[in-house]
Every structure is written in C-alpha cells, then in structure tokens.
Amino acid sequence: MRGSAGDPIRFGLRLAPMCISTSFALRLCVSPNCNSCYSCSSTMHFKTDINAAEAGAEPPVLIPTVTQGLNEDLLVEAKDATSFEHQMTPRQALKIYPKAVGWSILLSLAIIMEGYDTALLGSFYAFPAFTKKFGTLQADGSYGVSAPWQAGLSNGAQVGEIFGLFFAGYASEKFGYRKTMISALVLIAAFIFIQFFAPNIQTLQAGYILCGLPWGVFQTITTAYAAEVCPIALRGYLTTYVNLCWVIGQFIASGILRGMLSVKTEWAYRICYAIQWFWPIPIITGVFFAPESPWWLVRRGRIEDAGKAVDRLTTKQANINFNTEQKVAMMIHTNEMEKKVSEGTSFLDCLKHTDLRRTEIVSVVWLMQAFCGSALMGYSTYFYEQAGLPTTQSFNFTLIQYGLGAFGTMFSWVAMTYCGRRTLYLTGMGIMFCLLLIIGCISVTPSASKSGSWGIGSMLLIFTLVYDCTVGPVCYSLVAEIPATRLRSKSIVIARNVYNIGCIVNNIITPYMLNPTAWNWKAKTAFFWAGINAVLIVWTFFRLPEPKGLAYSELDVLFERKISARKFRTTAVDPFNGVTSELDTPKSAAVMVENVEKE
C-alpha cells in the first residue's frame, strides 16, 4: 500500500532483483546480480532484457530505460492516476467526464462542414444544375464536368488542406487549440462566399483551395483535442466520433442534393453551399467558452492552469477517488519521459528515433483510408450512374450509403468495446478486399446489365457499412493514440497530409477510371483497389500495434523498447520505475510493499 506523509520509509520486496528502497536517493542492494539499483547502475530504471524476460529469467514487465529525473512522489501520483483510469469503465468515465465529452463533441462538429462540402463536390459531378453551369456539352447532348476539371476541383481542396494542416501544427502548439480553431471557423465562413458566388469553374477552384485551409485545421484540432481531454475508457469513442461527424455531413449533403434535383436553376447548387453558413457561429461561440487542453497547458509549463482545465472537464462528485493533482502529475510524468527521448517538438522530430516508427504507423493507417477502395464511395453517385443506374436512383443509393455509414460508426463503438483496433482493421480490410473482388467480377460478367448494376450498387453499400464499422472510424482512434503526446498535433498533420497526397492521387486517377470519355473502366476499377488492399493487409499484420487500454506513458515504453507490433497487447509495462500504488492490481511479478514507522 502507498505510504502516507507519516510513513517516510518504504520497503519494496521484488522477485528479481530484490532491493530495499527508501524515500531518499539511496537504494540498498541485496541481490548479488542486481543492475537496477542506484548503487549498481547509472540510472534508477530497470533495464529488463527482453529476451531474458521472454525466456522467464526476468519478470516480463518493461520499465523505461531513459532517466527521467522525477521525484518518487510525482511518480506515485502519476501511477495512481493511471491505475485509476485503467480500472475505470466507460460508464464510470462518462459520469466523471461528461463535460469533456460535451466539449469534444462540440469541437468535432466542425468536421460536419468538411464532410458536407466534400460530399457535395463528389455528387455535383452527377448534379444537373451544377454540370450545366460548370460543365461542357457532350456528344450525347448532356452536360458534364471533364475528368481534368473533376481532378482539379477535388485536388484544389486537398492542396489547401495540406497548407492548412501545416499551419495548424504550428499554431496549435504556439497559441493553443481554442484560438487556432476559432480562427479557422472565421476563415471558413468567409471562404464560403467564393463558392456561393463563383461565376465560373476557375473561381470555384480558388474557393475550394481556400476552404481547404480551415479544413486542415479542423482535422488536426478535433482529433487531438478529443484524445487529450478524455480518459482511456472514452478515448476510442470520442476520437471515432470525428468520423461520425464526417458521415453526418455527407448524409446531410446527400439528402439536400436529393431534394434539390427538381430545381433546375443555379439556386439548386447555391443553396447547398449557403447551408454551410449555419455551422460556424454556434461552434465559435461554444469553442470560446471551452477549456483548453490540459496536456497542451502542461507542455507550456502552465501547471496551475492545467489543473483548472481538468476541473472544468470533470465532475468530481461522481467519484470521490478522482484527484486532479494526480491527473496532472500523470501528464507531467508522460511529458517529461517523452522529453528525455526527444526534447524537440518540431516536424523533424517526428522523423527521429522511436517517433519515426510512430509517424510511419499513423501515416499508413490514414493512407489506408484513401487506398482501401473508399474512392468509389466518394464518387458513389457518379459511380452508380456509370454502372447503369438512373440519376434519381443514384442519389437514393448515395443517401442510403451514408446512412449506413452513420450506423457503422456507432456500431464500431460496440465493436471497440470487445475488440482491439488492430483486430478491427485487419477484419475490415479483409472483408473489403473480398467485396471489391465481387464488384469487379460482376462488372466483367457477360450477362451483367440492369441486374448487374443493382448488384454492384448493393455490394458498394455493404462495402460502405464495413468501412464505417472498421477502417473509417478506427483510423481516428489510432492516429490520436499512437503519437507521442508532445508530437501529437504534428504527427496528425504529417499523417493527414500523407492521406491528402493519397486523395490527390485518387482524385487524378478515379475520374479517368470512371469517366466514359477517358479510361472507361467503370466498375472494373474495383480490381485495382483490391490489389492495393492486399498489400495493405500484409502491412497491417506486421506493423500495426494494439493501443487499446494503454496509457500514453505505457505506449511510450513499448515504442522505446521496440516491441513487435504483434506483442503490444501481451507485453506488461510499468512506466513508473517500479514504484507502487495503492490502486495497483496483482501482477505476474509479485510485489509486496509494507510501510514502517520512522524511528
């Protein structure tokens, strides 16, 4: 049990090695082969040999090798907070952190605007009023936006996002999440005017490039904020809620587009753009009153403000064991431990030491969203038309598709309760691989006509459901959990930009694949994405670790010790130098602690 203020001496009996430690810097070694005590080593950290641990020669509990220079009281407070979070159920966490959930949900609403506008653009290519205004007359007498301009419009938004993401990476660390978010919301309200009044496709292109700037900010801030204000038990739910907001935006866009099909004038698409003005003002008002991320405040050295932020995010009356000081101590401990591994917080630091592996993981995880075949969902209405469905039925299918996406995201919350992120990713990628093969096979069947078109549409709906149960939402959880806390926002920026580059590639090749005046692959495009899927499944098996249920400090140790991705779930970790806590549960390596009165 943990010693009180009147119990300054703590004896720790450990199986291997055994040492008697006091509350002072002195450690008395009683093991002939000990290399972990202060008197026997240059640091006070256990340097467990991984191979020996696996062979049973040492307790399989990893402790960081970096010297932290933190006093034991801080370590005990940090361990108490971590142990408390490990024992917290989602229901208990919701009772203690209801305000954190509310603030996170509020900020994530900004993603609805991005999901809405990107869904508009993909569907506008099959929208009569839009194609008549910005397209050209084709040989069959209909209007259509050419493949180069489809790629240009979509890529314009992606290029804007790339610059917006880099801006967010710097601004969020310098000015905080709140101020950066408010600035982006003001900008998006201004840039919508360009889309609304665009007289030609060139002006519309400029509007999408500029709108991409705040969209990049939204992607960084919402994901990072959700990961930093909630406990371990709620981390997966609030980060994946970002994906639900994305799907909600797409669903709203599809519903409005379906309702505007009967309007033949320019107002059909202008009203769709104008609806975006509904969101900024209420979100700005909410963000203004929201507490800043306590993790950011700790990184800035504002410890007292971090404690106040934690108080604003929690309801202490829900559990008498919750302690603000312990929560802040956990943040300080994690921050100091990461500083020993990498002192800097620049983009370049994301590519150094253990952070290079973490950056690789979050980047490929997000790239998988773009390269798993989801491009067919983004162009779904146009895809349905090219597969042979009427325009009205194409929009109906798209509406159903996004409704399934919303259901899938909520179902993923249930799945994450029982399954790990890694398991869901592998399962989802495997099922989508099979569905893509089915879609491709239907497209090459000689008898495929009207019935084949309906079959392809049905398979794409199932594909959407699987995507939004697995890869779609779980990606946001992984990219928020895997990076070091000091580099989280910048790691998200790099990962999202890798995704954006992937989307640029998609936006270049997908219109050519589907457009009858270009490559005219139509549904055969599914074969191409099935091949990419197979490669990504292999990467997932060997490189994607399981972060479920792990504190950020525990993830730091696992990455520092270069543990295999397949062993993250089974490797025991103690990032607190072996100190004991009154909330500890029995471990595989027995620890017995007793307190004695000072003589």
ABEGO torsion letter per residue (X at the ends): XBBBAABABBBBBBAOBBBBBBABABBBBABAABAABAAABABABBBBBAAAAAAGABBBBBBBABBAGBBAAAAAAAAAAAAAAAABBAAAAAAAAAAAAAAAAAAAAAAAAAAAAAAAAAAAAABAAAAAAABBBBAAGBBBBBAAAAAAAAAAAAAAAAAAAAAAAAAAAAAEAAAAAAAAAAAAAAAAAAAAABABAAAAAAAAAAAAAAAAAAAAAAAAAAAAABBAAAAAAAAAAAAAAAAAAAAAAAAAAAAAAABABAAAAAAAAAAAAAAAAAAAAAAAABBBBAAAAAAAGBAAAAAAAAAAABBAAABAABBAAAAAAAAAAAAAAAAAABABABAAAAABEAAAAAAAAAAAAAAAAAAAGAAAAAAAAAAAAAAGBBAAAAAAAAAAAAAAAAAAAAAAAAAAAABBAAAAAAAAAAAAAAAAAAAAAAAABAABBAAAAAAAAAAAAAAAAAAAABAAAAAAAAAAAABBAAAAAAAAAAAAAAAAAAAAAAAAAAAAAABAABAGAEAAAAAAAAAAAAAAAAAAAAABBBABGBBAAAAAAAAAAGBBAAAAAABBBBAAGGBBBAABBBBABBBBBBBBBBX
